[in-house]
Amino acid sequence: MENIEKQLTSVIRDIPDFPQPGIVFKDITPLLQHPELVQAAVERFVERLEGIDFDVIAGIESRGFLFGFLLAQRLNKPFIPIRKQGKLPFHCVSESYKLEYGQATIEMHEDAFPAGTKVLIHDDLLATGGTVVAASKLIEQLGAEVAAYCFVISLDFLQSAGRLTRFSEKIISLVHYE
């Protein structure tokens, strides 16, 4: 696949005014109808992660589970789900954060990995960065470190990557919207 960004952009759908007026939601579900493109995206993540040392992949609910789990399987790494509050069955650590339209809390099992673990955080999209910063704080609560981030999409015009660099400067995105 020559230009993965162009191919991904061609199938990512814009949904205007979702989840609220003025927001253009970037929908990756059409991408899932193209298994060869999904595989190409996973392979591009693998290439871009070369040389980055990490032990586990943590995916953020729910779209972060899609590529995060595929990537974990491809790299033979454990996968850790970070979920919305009340969705995990065991003892959890939690982190609350503000959204543009309210507040949310995410959780992770307290025994997800041992202290000192190097964690790759994956989500489908980097927008304002609130959810992924909260996920980074969860990682730190358990005595681990954020080794890197990867996203299918980055909304660069929101300039949120700067919020992540205090945790890790290694930020990988396959599609950039300026």
Order of alpha helices (4+ residues) and beta strands (2+ residues): alpha-beta-beta-alpha-beta-alpha-beta-beta-beta-beta-alpha-beta-alpha-beta
